[in-house]
Structures are given as structure tokens and as C-alpha cells.
Amino acid sequence: VIDRILAAQTWAVDAISGATYSSTGIINAVKSALSQAAKGTEPSQEPSPSPAPTPIPVPDDAPNYGYLDGTYTGTGEGYGGEITVSVTVSGGQITAIEIVSARMKPRRI
């Protein structure tokens, strides 16, 4: 589901068949993170102690997906519990999604 989100540049993708509950948890976690980027809240990364680099000018015709650059954290409910993701936005696009933590439902043997 992460590949689908990156390709579509939105959390609004179909869940993976057979893993619907886990996929939905990841989708909801990404949705939570991107809502921060869309609202313009501060990224979850700590500010760098060094001076900020001069921003690179963005051409007027560059794509803008409505997300502010930064790294954002979101959570969603998955199959075994809470799923936490880190979403990186660069140039207004979703460039990376990492599952930070995910609780797994215990398996019975």
C-alpha cells in the first residue's frame, strides 16, 4: 500500500486485498501525517542547530500537491493495534513513507 500512496501522491488508495485491516491502518496513519503537512503545522523533526540553507527557487510550473516540506508522523489502527508512520515530503511531494512501529496480533500455534 505504501507504493500505491507514493505513486498516487495521496492517501486515498485502495487497501490490499487479504490485508485490508493492516492496509487501512497504514492508510489512516499516512492520512494523519499528511493532514499536518496540509495544515502547515511544523514538521516533527527537531530543528537543525546549524543555520538553515537558502531555499532553492521553485519554478512557477513545478507540481504542487498541497503538502509542505518536512517529516510528519501519524498513527492509525491496524490489525494488531496502532501503526505509526513517518512521512517525508520534499518539493511538495510525498517522497518516503516509513513504518516506525506496528503492533502485531499474537499468533496462536
Backbone atoms as SQL, in Angstrom:
CREATE TABLE atoms (id INTEGER PRIMARY KEY, chain TEXT, resi INTEGER, resn TEXT, atom TEXT, x REAL, y REAL, z REAL);
INSERT INTO atoms VALUES
  (1, 'A', 1, 'VAL', 'N', 0.823, -1.193, 0.000),
  (2, 'A', 1, 'VAL', 'CA', 0.000, 0.000, 0.000),
  (3, 'A', 1, 'VAL', 'C', 0.873, 1.266, 0.000),
  (4, 'A', 2, 'ILE', 'N', 2.057, 1.174, 0.552),
  (5, 'A', 2, 'ILE', 'CA', 2.963, 2.331, 0.569),
  (6, 'A', 2, 'ILE', 'C', 3.339, 2.721, -0.857),
  (7, 'A', 3, 'ASP', 'N', 3.630, 1.744, -1.708),
  (8, 'A', 3, 'ASP', 'CA', 3.965, 2.039, -3.106),
  (9, 'A', 3, 'ASP', 'C', 2.804, 2.727, -3.820),
  (10, 'A', 4, 'ARG', 'N', 1.596, 2.303, -3.519),
  (11, 'A', 4, 'ARG', 'CA', 0.410, 2.922, -4.136),
  (12, 'A', 4, 'ARG', 'C', 0.269, 4.384, -3.702),
  (13, 'A', 5, 'ILE', 'N', 0.516, 4.650, -2.426),
  (14, 'A', 5, 'ILE', 'CA', 0.418, 6.021, -1.915),
  (15, 'A', 5, 'ILE', 'C', 1.469, 6.902, -2.577),
  (16, 'A', 6, 'LEU', 'N', 2.707, 6.394, -2.668),
  (17, 'A', 6, 'LEU', 'CA', 3.779, 7.171, -3.296),
  (18, 'A', 6, 'LEU', 'C', 3.477, 7.445, -4.769),
  (19, 'A', 7, 'ALA', 'N', 2.966, 6.460, -5.478),
  (20, 'A', 7, 'ALA', 'CA', 2.659, 6.632, -6.899),
  (21, 'A', 7, 'ALA', 'C', 1.524, 7.618, -7.110),
  (22, 'A', 8, 'ALA', 'N', 0.497, 7.553, -6.262),
  (23, 'A', 8, 'ALA', 'CA', -0.676, 8.412, -6.427),
  (24, 'A', 8, 'ALA', 'C', -0.506, 9.777, -5.760),
  (25, 'A', 9, 'GLN', 'N', 0.482, 9.899, -4.862),
  (26, 'A', 9, 'GLN', 'CA', 0.721, 11.137, -4.115),
  (27, 'A', 9, 'GLN', 'C', -0.488, 11.515, -3.251),
  (28, 'A', 10, 'THR', 'N', -1.190, 10.524, -2.742),
  (29, 'A', 10, 'THR', 'CA', -2.327, 10.741, -1.868),
  (30, 'A', 10, 'THR', 'C', -2.544, 9.489, -1.031),
  (31, 'A', 11, 'TRP', 'N', -3.154, 9.669, 0.109),
  (32, 'A', 11, 'TRP', 'CA', -3.515, 8.535, 0.959),
  (33, 'A', 11, 'TRP', 'C', -4.759, 7.823, 0.436),
  (34, 'A', 12, 'ALA', 'N', -5.476, 8.427, -0.481),
  (35, 'A', 12, 'ALA', 'CA', -6.744, 7.883, -0.971),
  (36, 'A', 12, 'ALA', 'C', -6.506, 6.791, -2.013),
  (37, 'A', 13, 'VAL', 'N', -6.003, 5.639, -1.552),
  (38, 'A', 13, 'VAL', 'CA', -5.770, 4.493, -2.424),
  (39, 'A', 13, 'VAL', 'C', -6.538, 3.297, -1.867),
  (40, 'A', 14, 'ASP', 'N', -6.687, 2.265, -2.686),
  (41, 'A', 14, 'ASP', 'CA', -7.366, 1.048, -2.247),
  (42, 'A', 14, 'ASP', 'C', -6.462, 0.233, -1.331),
  (43, 'A', 15, 'ALA', 'N', -7.078, -0.393, -0.339),
  (44, 'A', 15, 'ALA', 'CA', -6.355, -1.293, 0.553),
  (45, 'A', 15, 'ALA', 'C', -5.976, -2.560, -0.206),
  (46, 'A', 16, 'ILE', 'N', -4.980, -3.259, 0.304),
  (47, 'A', 16, 'ILE', 'CA', -4.524, -4.503, -0.304),
  (48, 'A', 16, 'ILE', 'C', -5.471, -5.633, 0.100),
  (49, 'A', 17, 'SER', 'N', -5.982, -6.367, -0.872),
  (50, 'A', 17, 'SER', 'CA', -6.876, -7.496, -0.608),
  (51, 'A', 17, 'SER', 'C', -6.146, -8.543, 0.219),
  (52, 'A', 18, 'GLY', 'N', -6.796, -9.041, 1.252),
  (53, 'A', 18, 'GLY', 'CA', -6.198, -10.030, 2.127),
  (54, 'A', 18, 'GLY', 'C', -5.470, -9.418, 3.305),
  (55, 'A', 19, 'ALA', 'N', -5.204, -8.140, 3.237),
  (56, 'A', 19, 'ALA', 'CA', -4.546, -7.426, 4.338),
  (57, 'A', 19, 'ALA', 'C', -5.264, -6.095, 4.550),
  (58, 'A', 20, 'THR', 'N', -6.573, -6.133, 4.392),
  (59, 'A', 20, 'THR', 'CA', -7.366, -4.905, 4.413),
  (60, 'A', 20, 'THR', 'C', -7.209, -4.117, 5.700),
  (61, 'A', 21, 'TYR', 'N', -7.289, -4.796, 6.848),
  (62, 'A', 21, 'TYR', 'CA', -7.241, -4.073, 8.120),
  (63, 'A', 21, 'TYR', 'C', -5.875, -3.425, 8.339),
  (64, 'A', 22, 'SER', 'N', -4.800, -4.150, 8.023),
  (65, 'A', 22, 'SER', 'CA', -3.458, -3.579, 8.154),
  (66, 'A', 22, 'SER', 'C', -3.245, -2.451, 7.148),
  (67, 'A', 23, 'SER', 'N', -3.693, -2.660, 5.908),
  (68, 'A', 23, 'SER', 'CA', -3.570, -1.616, 4.881),
  (69, 'A', 23, 'SER', 'C', -4.312, -0.358, 5.297),
  (70, 'A', 24, 'THR', 'N', -5.511, -0.545, 5.845),
  (71, 'A', 24, 'THR', 'CA', -6.300, 0.601, 6.290),
  (72, 'A', 24, 'THR', 'C', -5.598, 1.326, 7.430),
  (73, 'A', 25, 'GLY', 'N', -4.948, 0.581, 8.313),
  (74, 'A', 25, 'GLY', 'CA', -4.183, 1.207, 9.395),
  (75, 'A', 25, 'GLY', 'C', -3.062, 2.070, 8.862),
  (76, 'A', 26, 'ILE', 'N', -2.330, 1.570, 7.865),
  (77, 'A', 26, 'ILE', 'CA', -1.247, 2.347, 7.251),
  (78, 'A', 26, 'ILE', 'C', -1.825, 3.570, 6.541),
  (79, 'A', 27, 'ILE', 'N', -2.896, 3.375, 5.791),
  (80, 'A', 27, 'ILE', 'CA', -3.527, 4.491, 5.077),
  (81, 'A', 27, 'ILE', 'C', -3.967, 5.572, 6.064),
  (82, 'A', 28, 'ASN', 'N', -4.602, 5.180, 7.165),
  (83, 'A', 28, 'ASN', 'CA', -5.057, 6.164, 8.152),
  (84, 'A', 28, 'ASN', 'C', -3.894, 6.864, 8.843),
  (85, 'A', 29, 'ALA', 'N', -2.795, 6.143, 9.067),
  (86, 'A', 29, 'ALA', 'CA', -1.610, 6.759, 9.662),
  (87, 'A', 29, 'ALA', 'C', -1.011, 7.793, 8.706),
  (88, 'A', 30, 'VAL', 'N', -0.934, 7.452, 7.419),
  (89, 'A', 30, 'VAL', 'CA', -0.421, 8.394, 6.415),
  (90, 'A', 30, 'VAL', 'C', -1.361, 9.592, 6.293),
  (91, 'A', 31, 'LYS', 'N', -2.653, 9.328, 6.310),
  (92, 'A', 31, 'LYS', 'CA', -3.648, 10.415, 6.250),
  (93, 'A', 31, 'LYS', 'C', -3.446, 11.367, 7.415),
  (94, 'A', 32, 'SER', 'N', -3.220, 10.831, 8.608),
  (95, 'A', 32, 'SER', 'CA', -2.979, 11.651, 9.793),
  (96, 'A', 32, 'SER', 'C', -1.728, 12.511, 9.628),
  (97, 'A', 33, 'ALA', 'N', -0.654, 11.904, 9.121),
  (98, 'A', 33, 'ALA', 'CA', 0.592, 12.646, 8.916),
  (99, 'A', 33, 'ALA', 'C', 0.419, 13.739, 7.861),
  (100, 'A', 34, 'LEU', 'N', -0.240, 13.407, 6.750),
  (101, 'A', 34, 'LEU', 'CA', -0.412, 14.388, 5.674),
  (102, 'A', 34, 'LEU', 'C', -1.364, 15.512, 6.064),
  (103, 'A', 35, 'SER', 'N', -2.269, 15.251, 6.993),
  (104, 'A', 35, 'SER', 'CA', -3.148, 16.337, 7.442),
  (105, 'A', 35, 'SER', 'C', -2.332, 17.419, 8.138),
  (106, 'A', 36, 'GLN', 'N', -1.246, 17.025, 8.771),
  (107, 'A', 36, 'GLN', 'CA', -0.347, 18.007, 9.384),
  (108, 'A', 36, 'GLN', 'C', 0.376, 18.809, 8.311),
  (109, 'A', 37, 'ALA', 'N', 0.817, 18.126, 7.257),
  (110, 'A', 37, 'ALA', 'CA', 1.529, 18.798, 6.170),
  (111, 'A', 37, 'ALA', 'C', 0.605, 19.755, 5.432),
  (112, 'A', 38, 'ALA', 'N', -0.658, 19.361, 5.257),
  (113, 'A', 38, 'ALA', 'CA', -1.613, 20.206, 4.544),
  (114, 'A', 38, 'ALA', 'C', -2.017, 21.412, 5.373),
  (115, 'A', 39, 'LYS', 'N', -2.093, 21.231, 6.681),
  (116, 'A', 39, 'LYS', 'CA', -2.479, 22.330, 7.568),
  (117, 'A', 39, 'LYS', 'C', -1.325, 23.287, 7.804),
  (118, 'A', 40, 'GLY', 'N', -0.121, 22.838, 7.478),
  (119, 'A', 40, 'GLY', 'CA', 1.027, 23.715, 7.658),
  (120, 'A', 40, 'GLY', 'C', 1.589, 23.690, 9.058),
  (121, 'A', 41, 'THR', 'N', 1.326, 22.626, 9.823),
  (122, 'A', 41, 'THR', 'CA', 1.940, 22.538, 11.140),
  (123, 'A', 41, 'THR', 'C', 3.412, 22.243, 10.975),
  (124, 'A', 42, 'GLU', 'N', 4.156, 22.430, 12.012),
  (125, 'A', 42, 'GLU', 'CA', 5.591, 22.231, 11.956),
  (126, 'A', 42, 'GLU', 'C', 5.924, 20.752, 11.781),
  (127, 'A', 43, 'PRO', 'N', 6.981, 20.445, 11.023),
  (128, 'A', 43, 'PRO', 'CA', 7.417, 19.059, 10.884),
  (129, 'A', 43, 'PRO', 'C', 7.846, 18.498, 12.236),
  (130, 'A', 44, 'SER', 'N', 7.831, 17.160, 12.360),
  (131, 'A', 44, 'SER', 'CA', 8.169, 16.521, 13.620),
  (132, 'A', 44, 'SER', 'C', 9.676, 16.457, 13.854),
  (133, 'A', 45, 'GLN', 'N', 10.478, 16.781, 12.863),
  (134, 'A', 45, 'GLN', 'CA', 11.922, 16.756, 13.038),
  (135, 'A', 45, 'GLN', 'C', 12.345, 17.904, 13.952),
  (136, 'A', 46, 'GLU', 'N', 13.368, 17.636, 14.749),
  (137, 'A', 46, 'GLU', 'CA', 13.932, 18.692, 15.576),
  (138, 'A', 46, 'GLU', 'C', 14.679, 19.662, 14.659),
  (139, 'A', 47, 'PRO', 'N', 14.628, 20.968, 14.980),
  (140, 'A', 47, 'PRO', 'CA', 15.345, 21.926, 14.140),
  (141, 'A', 47, 'PRO', 'C', 16.852, 21.673, 14.187),
  (142, 'A', 48, 'SER', 'N', 17.483, 21.891, 13.082),
  (143, 'A', 48, 'SER', 'CA', 18.919, 21.703, 12.983),
  (144, 'A', 48, 'SER', 'C', 19.637, 22.820, 13.728),
  (145, 'A', 49, 'PRO', 'N', 20.709, 22.488, 14.477),
  (146, 'A', 49, 'PRO', 'CA', 21.442, 23.537, 15.184),
  (147, 'A', 49, 'PRO', 'C', 22.240, 24.432, 14.246),
  (148, 'A', 50, 'SER', 'N', 22.492, 23.964, 13.028),
  (149, 'A', 50, 'SER', 'CA', 23.224, 24.779, 12.072),
  (150, 'A', 50, 'SER', 'C', 22.262, 25.716, 11.354),
  (151, 'A', 51, 'PRO', 'N', 22.786, 26.793, 10.769),
  (152, 'A', 51, 'PRO', 'CA', 21.899, 27.720, 10.057),
  (153, 'A', 51, 'PRO', 'C', 21.178, 27.023, 8.910),
  (154, 'A', 52, 'ALA', 'N', 19.956, 27.434, 8.669),
  (155, 'A', 52, 'ALA', 'CA', 19.154, 26.841, 7.595),
  (156, 'A', 52, 'ALA', 'C', 19.729, 27.245, 6.242),
  (157, 'A', 53, 'PRO', 'N', 19.785, 26.300, 5.294),
  (158, 'A', 53, 'PRO', 'CA', 20.284, 26.653, 3.962),
  (159, 'A', 53, 'PRO', 'C', 19.302, 27.564, 3.239),
  (160, 'A', 54, 'THR', 'N', 19.821, 28.282, 2.284),
  (161, 'A', 54, 'THR', 'CA', 18.976, 29.146, 1.478),
  (162, 'A', 54, 'THR', 'C', 18.060, 28.278, 0.626),
  (163, 'A', 55, 'PRO', 'N', 16.740, 28.546, 0.660),
  (164, 'A', 55, 'PRO', 'CA', 15.818, 27.710, -0.133),
  (165, 'A', 55, 'PRO', 'C', 16.124, 27.782, -1.621),
  (166, 'A', 56, 'ILE', 'N', 15.951, 26.656, -2.288),
  (167, 'A', 56, 'ILE', 'CA', 16.140, 26.595, -3.735),
  (168, 'A', 56, 'ILE', 'C', 14.892, 27.147, -4.391),
  (169, 'A', 57, 'PRO', 'N', 15.036, 28.075, -5.345),
  (170, 'A', 57, 'PRO', 'CA', 13.849, 28.613, -6.011),
  (171, 'A', 57, 'PRO', 'C', 13.075, 27.513, -6.743),
  (172, 'A', 58, 'VAL', 'N', 11.769, 27.550, -6.632),
  (173, 'A', 58, 'VAL', 'CA', 10.904, 26.572, -7.285),
  (174, 'A', 58, 'VAL', 'C', 10.280, 27.232, -8.505),
  (175, 'A', 59, 'PRO', 'N', 10.411, 26.606, -9.687),
  (176, 'A', 59, 'PRO', 'CA', 9.809, 27.194, -10.880),
  (177, 'A', 59, 'PRO', 'C', 8.293, 27.321, -10.738),
  (178, 'A', 60, 'ASP', 'N', 7.725, 28.310, -11.417),
  (179, 'A', 60, 'ASP', 'CA', 6.280, 28.537, -11.347),
  (180, 'A', 60, 'ASP', 'C', 5.472, 27.344, -11.839),
  (181, 'A', 61, 'ASP', 'N', 6.051, 26.538, -12.745),
  (182, 'A', 61, 'ASP', 'CA', 5.303, 25.408, -13.289),
  (183, 'A', 61, 'ASP', 'C', 5.585, 24.092, -12.553),
  (184, 'A', 62, 'ALA', 'N', 6.282, 24.150, -11.396),
  (185, 'A', 62, 'ALA', 'CA', 6.565, 22.937, -10.632),
  (186, 'A', 62, 'ALA', 'C', 5.274, 22.388, -10.041),
  (187, 'A', 63, 'PRO', 'N', 5.142, 21.045, -10.007),
  (188, 'A', 63, 'PRO', 'CA', 3.926, 20.476, -9.430),
  (189, 'A', 63, 'PRO', 'C', 3.842, 20.780, -7.942),
  (190, 'A', 64, 'ASN', 'N', 2.650, 21.044, -7.461),
  (191, 'A', 64, 'ASN', 'CA', 2.437, 21.294, -6.047),
  (192, 'A', 64, 'ASN', 'C', 1.234, 20.479, -5.617),
  (193, 'A', 65, 'TYR', 'N', 1.468, 19.556, -4.728),
  (194, 'A', 65, 'TYR', 'CA', 0.418, 18.674, -4.268),
  (195, 'A', 65, 'TYR', 'C', -0.236, 19.187, -2.985),
  (196, 'A', 66, 'GLY', 'N', 0.124, 20.375, -2.571),
  (197, 'A', 66, 'GLY', 'CA', -0.505, 20.965, -1.405),
  (198, 'A', 66, 'GLY', 'C', 0.110, 20.563, -0.083),
  (199, 'A', 67, 'TYR', 'N', 1.261, 19.893, -0.101),
  (200, 'A', 67, 'TYR', 'CA', 1.924, 19.493, 1.128),
  (201, 'A', 67, 'TYR', 'C', 3.139, 20.379, 1.363),
  (202, 'A', 68, 'LEU', 'N', 3.348, 20.730, 2.616),
  (203, 'A', 68, 'LEU', 'CA', 4.534, 21.491, 2.982),
  (204, 'A', 68, 'LEU', 'C', 5.678, 20.528, 3.266),
  (205, 'A', 69, 'ASP', 'N', 6.873, 20.893, 2.828),
  (206, 'A', 69, 'ASP', 'CA', 8.038, 20.035, 3.026),
  (207, 'A', 69, 'ASP', 'C', 8.305, 19.802, 4.507),
  (208, 'A', 70, 'GLY', 'N', 8.756, 18.595, 4.819),
  (209, 'A', 70, 'GLY', 'CA', 9.098, 18.235, 6.189),
  (210, 'A', 70, 'GLY', 'C', 8.856, 16.759, 6.419),
  (211, 'A', 71, 'THR', 'N', 9.068, 16.342, 7.649),
  (212, 'A', 71, 'THR', 'CA', 8.803, 14.961, 8.042),
  (213, 'A', 71, 'THR', 'C', 7.707, 14.971, 9.088),
  (214, 'A', 72, 'TYR', 'N', 6.685, 14.180, 8.847),
  (215, 'A', 72, 'TYR', 'CA', 5.489, 14.174, 9.685),
  (216, 'A', 72, 'TYR', 'C', 5.214, 12.765, 10.195),
  (217, 'A', 73, 'THR', 'N', 4.667, 12.672, 11.385),
  (218, 'A', 73, 'THR', 'CA', 4.347, 11.391, 11.993),
  (219, 'A', 73, 'THR', 'C', 2.844, 11.269, 12.147),
  (220, 'A', 74, 'GLY', 'N', 2.312, 10.080, 11.854),
  (221, 'A', 74, 'GLY', 'CA', 0.885, 9.833, 12.012),
  (222, 'A', 74, 'GLY', 'C', 0.650, 8.429, 12.518),
  (223, 'A', 75, 'THR', 'N', -0.518, 8.206, 13.104),
  (224, 'A', 75, 'THR', 'CA', -0.867, 6.882, 13.613),
  (225, 'A', 75, 'THR', 'C', -2.221, 6.442, 13.071),
  (226, 'A', 76, 'GLY', 'N', -2.407, 5.141, 13.004),
  (227, 'A', 76, 'GLY', 'CA', -3.668, 4.550, 12.579),
  (228, 'A', 76, 'GLY', 'C', -3.814, 3.193, 13.233),
  (229, 'A', 77, 'GLU', 'N', -5.012, 2.688, 13.259),
  (230, 'A', 77, 'GLU', 'CA', -5.287, 1.393, 13.889),
  (231, 'A', 77, 'GLU', 'C', -5.163, 0.281, 12.850),
  (232, 'A', 78, 'GLY', 'N', -4.248, -0.658, 13.090),
  (233, 'A', 78, 'GLY', 'CA', -4.040, -1.781, 12.191),
  (234, 'A', 78, 'GLY', 'C', -4.586, -3.067, 12.759),
  (235, 'A', 79, 'TYR', 'N', -4.209, -4.179, 12.172),
  (236, 'A', 79, 'TYR', 'CA', -4.724, -5.489, 12.549),
  (237, 'A', 79, 'TYR', 'C', -4.461, -5.815, 14.019),
  (238, 'A', 80, 'GLY', 'N', -3.246, -5.588, 14.482),
  (239, 'A', 80, 'GLY', 'CA', -2.896, -5.934, 15.855),
  (240, 'A', 80, 'GLY', 'C', -2.832, -4.764, 16.797),
  (241, 'A', 81, 'GLY', 'N', -3.111, -3.583, 16.324),
  (242, 'A', 81, 'GLY', 'CA', -3.028, -2.396, 17.167),
  (243, 'A', 81, 'GLY', 'C', -2.562, -1.191, 16.376),
  (244, 'A', 82, 'GLU', 'N', -1.944, -0.277, 17.075),
  (245, 'A', 82, 'GLU', 'CA', -1.560, 1.009, 16.497),
  (246, 'A', 82, 'GLU', 'C', -0.361, 0.877, 15.550),
  (247, 'A', 83, 'ILE', 'N', -0.456, 1.567, 14.412),
  (248, 'A', 83, 'ILE', 'CA', 0.634, 1.653, 13.440),
  (249, 'A', 83, 'ILE', 'C', 1.066, 3.113, 13.378),
  (250, 'A', 84, 'THR', 'N', 2.378, 3.348, 13.496),
  (251, 'A', 84, 'THR', 'CA', 2.919, 4.700, 13.407),
  (252, 'A', 84, 'THR', 'C', 3.812, 4.782, 12.179),
  (253, 'A', 85, 'VAL', 'N', 3.608, 5.825, 11.376),
  (254, 'A', 85, 'VAL', 'CA', 4.423, 6.025, 10.183),
  (255, 'A', 85, 'VAL', 'C', 5.091, 7.391, 10.221),
  (256, 'A', 86, 'SER', 'N', 6.179, 7.484, 9.492),
  (257, 'A', 86, 'SER', 'CA', 6.865, 8.747, 9.267),
  (258, 'A', 86, 'SER', 'C', 6.757, 9.028, 7.767),
  (259, 'A', 87, 'VAL', 'N', 6.247, 10.208, 7.424),
  (260, 'A', 87, 'VAL', 'CA', 6.054, 10.580, 6.021),
  (261, 'A', 87, 'VAL', 'C', 6.946, 11.777, 5.717),
  (262, 'A', 88, 'THR', 'N', 7.773, 11.638, 4.687),
  (263, 'A', 88, 'THR', 'CA', 8.658, 12.725, 4.280),
  (264, 'A', 88, 'THR', 'C', 8.100, 13.371, 3.023),
  (265, 'A', 89, 'VAL', 'N', 8.018, 14.697, 3.057),
  (266, 'A', 89, 'VAL', 'CA', 7.548, 15.487, 1.916),
  (267, 'A', 89, 'VAL', 'C', 8.694, 16.387, 1.482),
  (268, 'A', 90, 'SER', 'N', 8.990, 16.362, 0.191),
  (269, 'A', 90, 'SER', 'CA', 10.036, 17.209, -0.366),
  (270, 'A', 90, 'SER', 'C', 9.550, 17.751, -1.701),
  (271, 'A', 91, 'GLY', 'N', 9.689, 19.030, -1.922),
  (272, 'A', 91, 'GLY', 'CA', 9.216, 19.634, -3.166),
  (273, 'A', 91, 'GLY', 'C', 7.708, 19.538, -3.309),
  (274, 'A', 92, 'GLY', 'N', 7.004, 19.463, -2.179),
  (275, 'A', 92, 'GLY', 'CA', 5.553, 19.359, -2.201),
  (276, 'A', 92, 'GLY', 'C', 5.038, 17.960, -2.493),
  (277, 'A', 93, 'GLN', 'N', 5.949, 16.985, -2.666),
  (278, 'A', 93, 'GLN', 'CA', 5.560, 15.614, -2.989),
  (279, 'A', 93, 'GLN', 'C', 5.936, 14.663, -1.856),
  (280, 'A', 94, 'ILE', 'N', 5.168, 13.592, -1.729),
  (281, 'A', 94, 'ILE', 'CA', 5.490, 12.550, -0.764),
  (282, 'A', 94, 'ILE', 'C', 6.667, 11.770, -1.340),
  (283, 'A', 95, 'THR', 'N', 7.799, 11.794, -0.640),
  (284, 'A', 95, 'THR', 'CA', 8.991, 11.136, -1.161),
  (285, 'A', 95, 'THR', 'C', 9.334, 9.849, -0.412),
  (286, 'A', 96, 'ALA', 'N', 8.852, 9.696, 0.822),
  (287, 'A', 96, 'ALA', 'CA', 9.157, 8.483, 1.581),
  (288, 'A', 96, 'ALA', 'C', 8.102, 8.260, 2.649),
  (289, 'A', 97, 'ILE', 'N', 7.811, 6.987, 2.899),
  (290, 'A', 97, 'ILE', 'CA', 6.926, 6.576, 3.982),
  (291, 'A', 97, 'ILE', 'C', 7.611, 5.423, 4.690),
  (292, 'A', 98, 'GLU', 'N', 7.785, 5.557, 5.991),
  (293, 'A', 98, 'GLU', 'CA', 8.438, 4.522, 6.772),
  (294, 'A', 98, 'GLU', 'C', 7.525, 4.115, 7.920),
  (295, 'A', 99, 'ILE', 'N', 7.358, 2.815, 8.110),
  (296, 'A', 99, 'ILE', 'CA', 6.612, 2.338, 9.270),
  (297, 'A', 99, 'ILE', 'C', 7.562, 2.390, 10.458),
  (298, 'A', 100, 'VAL', 'N', 7.233, 3.246, 11.417),
  (299, 'A', 100, 'VAL', 'CA', 8.076, 3.451, 12.592),
  (300, 'A', 100, 'VAL', 'C', 7.811, 2.357, 13.624),
  (301, 'A', 101, 'SER', 'N', 6.538, 2.053, 13.837),
  (302, 'A', 101, 'SER', 'CA', 6.190, 0.979, 14.764),
  (303, 'A', 101, 'SER', 'C', 4.836, 0.402, 14.371),
  (304, 'A', 102, 'ALA', 'N', 4.679, -0.880, 14.673),
  (305, 'A', 102, 'ALA', 'CA', 3.418, -1.561, 14.397),
  (306, 'A', 102, 'ALA', 'C', 3.285, -2.719, 15.374),
  (307, 'A', 103, 'ARG', 'N', 2.182, -2.749, 16.066),
  (308, 'A', 103, 'ARG', 'CA', 1.917, -3.872, 16.963),
  (309, 'A', 103, 'ARG', 'C', 1.307, -4.987, 16.143),
  (310, 'A', 104, 'MET', 'N', 1.763, -6.164, 16.392),
  (311, 'A', 104, 'MET', 'CA', 1.256, -7.332, 15.679),
  (312, 'A', 104, 'MET', 'C', 0.401, -8.156, 16.628),
  (313, 'A', 105, 'LYS', 'N', -0.697, -8.663, 16.122),
  (314, 'A', 105, 'LYS', 'CA', -1.564, -9.532, 16.909),
  (315, 'A', 105, 'LYS', 'C', -0.829, -10.848, 17.134),
  (316, 'A', 106, 'PRO', 'N', -0.785, -11.343, 18.372),
  (317, 'A', 106, 'PRO', 'CA', -0.081, -12.607, 18.628),
  (318, 'A', 106, 'PRO', 'C', -0.678, -13.763, 17.834),
  (319, 'A', 107, 'ARG', 'N', 0.153, -14.634, 17.347),
  (320, 'A', 107, 'ARG', 'CA', -0.298, -15.799, 16.593),
  (321, 'A', 107, 'ARG', 'C', -0.484, -16.969, 17.537),
  (322, 'A', 108, 'ARG', 'N', -1.531, -17.713, 17.331),
  (323, 'A', 108, 'ARG', 'CA', -1.749, -18.936, 18.113),
  (324, 'A', 108, 'ARG', 'C', -1.244, -20.111, 17.310),
  (325, 'A', 109, 'ILE', 'N', -0.516, -20.952, 17.984),
  (326, 'A', 109, 'ILE', 'CA', 0.074, -22.114, 17.314),
  (327, 'A', 109, 'ILE', 'C', -0.626, -23.375, 17.792);
